[in-house]
Amino acid sequence: MGRSDEARGEFAAFLRSRRARLQPVDVGLPEGTRRRVAGLRREEVAQLAGVGLTWYTWLEQGRPIAASGQVVTAIARALRLTDDERDHLLALAGLPVPDRETRPCTAATHLDLLEKLLPYPAAVQTARFDIRAYNRSYRYLFDDLDAVPVERRNCAVLLFTDDAWQRAHQDLDRAQRRIAARLRAGYGRHHEEPSWQRLIADLETDSPRFAELWRLGDVGSERATRKHLVNDRVGELHLEMSSLWIDEGLGGRVVWFSPLDAATGTRLERLAALQPEQSPITAVA
């Protein structure tokens, strides 16, 4: 698994705990004779998963052996793990967690929050920076996001390829370096997922600047940061960008921008008042 002794120990303990909670009837096996320990036997799990008993025993003992994603996923199925439990097991094994962002990540409560945050610009984003929903202030924060094709509503794509988004950023170089480093951090956890591979490949093709930054290999984390924008409709905006996790495992989050001065606050109110006859929220199905 290529992990520390502590991680291997946690992996082994998690396997044992999941095995102990199952009974033969839970997995379609006969009850058999009286058991000395709770749950399934190791040989039963190994049989259900299609792996060798010795190999499975070593995994439960936390030995420093390598297990592929296919093997760990087969064991997860044998142990009837939920998606969250399976992803936890893969993470403990130092293996990529499968992409689950195809599931809807925006609920009615998130849309309600976006509306209540007005006039502050706010949006729901994925780990890949896909923009799934946003309020009216965010719609007009850089240009008019409703006019952008749904498949291009991605902060990284727009920051590296869209003239309006680039003109709006007075700190463009810093913003591009930051988002490339955050993508690199996410890519480390999702590098075997086709959707991530396509995103990075497309960015490298479409933006020489992104390709240059990507080659640097810088890694960054999610944290509050200040942004200085010039909006064509209302002028200069001095903001602090913050995030609130919706689902940390998937990377879904609400991102919002707070004003750093009174003038910015007034200008945000003007953004929020644009097109009042239209819905205050845009959401991608």
C-alpha positions in Angstrom: 0.0 0.0 0.0 3.0 2.3 0.3 1.6 3.9 3.4 2.8 4.6 7.0 2.6 2.0 9.7 -0.2 4.1 11.2 -2.3 4.1 8.0 -1.8 0.4 7.5 -2.9 -0.1 11.1 -6.0 1.9 10.5 -6.7 0.1 7.3 -6.4 -3.3 9.0 -8.6 -2.2 12.0 -11.3 -0.9 9.6 -11.3 -4.2 7.7 -11.7 -6.2 11.0 -14.5 -4.0 12.3 -16.5 -4.2 9.0 -16.0 -8.0 9.0 -17.2 -8.3 12.6 -20.5 -6.6 11.9 -21.6 -9.1 9.2 -23.3 -12.4 9.6 -23.3 -15.2 7.0 -26.9 -14.6 6.2 -26.1 -11.0 5.3 -23.9 -12.2 2.4 -25.9 -15.2 1.4 -23.9 -17.9 3.2 -25.3 -20.7 5.4 -25.2 -20.1 9.1 -23.1 -23.3 9.7 -21.7 -24.3 13.0 -21.4 -22.2 16.1 -18.8 -19.5 15.7 -16.0 -18.6 18.1 -15.9 -14.9 17.0 -18.5 -12.4 15.9 -19.0 -11.8 12.2 -17.7 -13.5 9.1 -14.5 -15.6 9.1 -11.5 -14.3 7.2 -11.8 -17.2 4.7 -15.4 -16.3 3.9 -14.4 -12.7 3.1 -11.5 -13.8 1.0 -13.8 -16.2 -0.9 -16.5 -13.6 -1.5 -13.8 -11.1 -2.7 -12.0 -13.6 -4.9 -8.6 -13.1 -3.2 -6.3 -15.5 -1.4 -6.8 -16.2 2.3 -3.2 -15.5 3.1 -3.3 -12.2 1.2 -6.4 -11.1 3.0 -5.0 -12.1 6.4 -1.9 -10.1 5.8 -4.1 -7.0 4.9 -6.0 -7.5 8.2 -2.7 -7.7 10.0 -1.4 -4.4 8.5 1.6 -5.9 6.8 3.4 -3.7 4.3 2.0 -5.2 1.1 0.6 -3.5 -2.0 -3.1 -3.9 -2.7 -4.6 -2.6 -6.0 -7.7 -0.6 -6.3 -9.4 -3.5 -7.9 -8.6 -5.8 -4.9 -9.7 -3.2 -2.3 -12.9 -2.5 -4.2 -13.6 -6.3 -4.4 -13.1 -6.5 -0.6 -15.4 -3.5 -0.1 -18.1 -5.3 -2.1 -17.6 -8.5 -0.1 -18.0 -6.6 3.2 -21.1 -4.7 1.9 -19.5 -1.3 2.4 -21.3 1.9 1.6 -19.8 4.3 -0.9 -18.4 6.4 1.9 -16.9 3.4 3.7 -15.4 2.1 0.4 -13.9 5.5 -0.3 -12.5 5.6 3.3 -10.9 2.2 2.8 -9.3 3.3 -0.5 -8.0 6.5 1.1 -6.4 4.5 3.9 -4.8 2.2 1.3 -3.3 5.3 -0.4 -5.4 4.7 -3.5 -7.5 7.1 -5.7 -11.1 7.6 -4.6 -13.5 7.1 -7.5 -15.3 10.1 -9.0 -18.7 10.6 -7.4 -19.3 14.1 -8.5 -21.7 12.9 -11.3 -24.3 12.8 -8.5 -26.2 16.0 -7.8 -24.2 18.1 -5.3 -26.7 20.9 -5.0 -29.7 20.6 -2.8 -32.6 22.9 -2.2 -31.1 24.0 1.1 -27.9 25.1 -0.8 -29.9 27.2 -3.2 -31.7 28.8 -0.3 -28.4 29.7 1.2 -27.2 31.3 -2.0 -30.2 33.5 -2.1 -30.0 34.5 1.6 -26.3 35.5 1.1 -27.3 38.2 -1.4 -26.0 40.8 -2.1 -22.8 38.8 -1.4 -21.8 36.8 -4.5 -22.0 33.1 -3.8 -21.8 29.9 -5.7 -21.7 26.1 -5.3 -18.5 24.5 -6.8 -17.0 21.1 -7.1 -13.5 20.0 -6.4 -12.7 20.6 -10.1 -14.1 24.1 -9.8 -17.2 23.3 -11.9 -19.8 25.9 -11.0 -23.1 24.1 -10.2 -25.2 27.0 -8.9 -24.9 30.7 -8.1 -26.8 33.8 -7.1 -27.4 37.0 -9.0 -24.4 38.8 -7.6 -22.0 36.0 -8.6 -23.7 35.8 -12.0 -22.5 39.3 -12.8 -19.3 39.3 -10.7 -16.9 38.8 -13.6 -19.2 39.1 -16.7 -22.6 37.4 -17.2 -22.2 33.8 -16.2 -25.6 32.9 -17.6 -24.3 33.7 -21.1 -21.5 31.1 -20.7 -22.2 27.6 -22.0 -22.9 25.2 -19.1 -19.9 23.0 -20.0 -17.6 26.0 -19.7 -18.8 27.1 -16.3 -15.6 26.2 -14.5 -13.5 28.7 -12.6 -10.2 27.3 -13.8 -11.3 27.1 -17.4 -12.6 30.7 -17.3 -9.7 32.1 -15.4 -7.2 30.7 -18.0 -9.2 31.1 -21.2 -11.9 33.8 -20.9 -10.9 37.4 -21.6 -13.6 38.9 -19.5 -12.7 36.9 -16.4 -9.0 37.8 -16.9 -9.7 41.5 -17.3 -11.8 41.5 -14.1 -8.8 40.2 -12.0 -6.4 42.9 -11.0 -4.3 40.2 -9.4 -4.6 37.8 -12.3 -1.1 36.2 -12.0 -1.7 35.5 -8.3 -5.2 34.1 -9.0 -4.0 31.8 -11.7 -1.1 30.5 -9.6 -3.4 29.9 -6.7 -6.1 28.0 -8.7 -3.4 25.9 -10.5 -1.9 24.9 -7.2 -5.3 24.0 -5.8 -6.1 21.9 -8.9 -2.8 20.1 -8.4 -3.7 19.3 -4.8 -7.1 17.9 -6.0 -5.6 16.0 -8.9 -3.4 14.1 -6.5 -6.5 12.5 -5.1 -8.3 12.1 -8.4 -5.6 11.5 -10.9 -7.0 8.3 -12.2 -10.5 9.7 -12.9 -11.2 10.5 -16.6 -13.1 13.7 -15.9 -10.0 15.1 -14.1 -7.7 13.9 -16.8 -9.7 15.6 -19.5 -9.9 18.8 -17.6 -6.1 19.0 -17.1 -5.4 18.0 -20.7 -7.8 20.5 -22.1 -6.4 23.3 -20.0 -2.8 22.4 -21.0 -3.9 22.6 -24.6 -6.0 25.7 -24.4 -3.8 27.8 -22.1 0.0 28.0 -22.4 0.0 29.9 -19.1 -1.7 27.0 -17.4 0.7 24.5 -19.0 3.6 26.6 -17.7 2.2 26.7 -14.1 1.2 23.1 -14.2 4.8 22.1 -15.0 6.0 23.9 -11.9 4.1 21.3 -9.7 3.1 23.8 -7.0 0.4 22.5 -4.6 -2.0 24.7 -2.6 -4.8 24.3 -0.1 -8.2 25.8 0.3 -8.1 29.0 2.4 -9.7 32.4 2.6 -8.1 34.9 0.3 -8.5 38.5 -0.9 -9.5 39.4 -4.4 -9.4 42.7 -6.2 -11.7 43.0 -9.2 -12.8 45.6 -11.7 -16.4 44.9 -12.7 -17.6 46.5 -16.0 -21.0 47.3 -14.4 -20.1 48.7 -11.0 -16.4 49.4 -10.8 -13.7 48.3 -8.3 -14.5 45.5 -5.9 -12.3 44.6 -2.9 -13.4 41.3 -1.5 -12.5 38.4 0.7 -13.3 34.9 -0.7 -14.3 32.2 1.8 -15.5 28.6 1.5 -17.9 26.4 3.4 -17.8 22.6 2.7 -21.0 20.9 1.5 -19.3 17.5 1.2 -15.7 17.4 2.1 -15.2 13.9 0.6 -16.4 15.1 -2.8 -14.9 18.6 -2.5 -18.3 20.3 -2.9 -18.4 23.7 -1.3 -20.2 27.0 -1.1 -17.9 29.9 -2.1 -18.8 33.5 -1.2 -17.3 37.0 -1.4 -17.5 39.5 1.4 -16.8 43.2 0.9 -13.7 44.7 2.5 -15.0 48.2 2.4 -18.3 50.2 2.4 -17.9 51.2 -1.3 -17.6 47.5 -2.3 -20.7 46.7 -0.2 -22.7 49.3 -2.0 -21.5 48.0 -5.4 -22.4 44.5 -4.5 -26.0 45.7 -3.8 -26.1 47.1 -7.3 -25.0 43.8 -8.8 -27.7 42.0 -6.7 -30.3 44.4 -8.1 -29.6 43.7 -11.8 -32.4 42.0 -13.8 -34.8 41.8 -10.8 -37.5 40.2 -12.9 -35.3 37.1 -13.3 -34.6 34.4 -10.8 -32.0 35.3 -8.2 -30.5 31.8 -8.5 -29.1 29.9 -11.4 -28.6 26.1 -11.0 -27.2 23.5 -13.3 -29.3 20.3 -13.5 
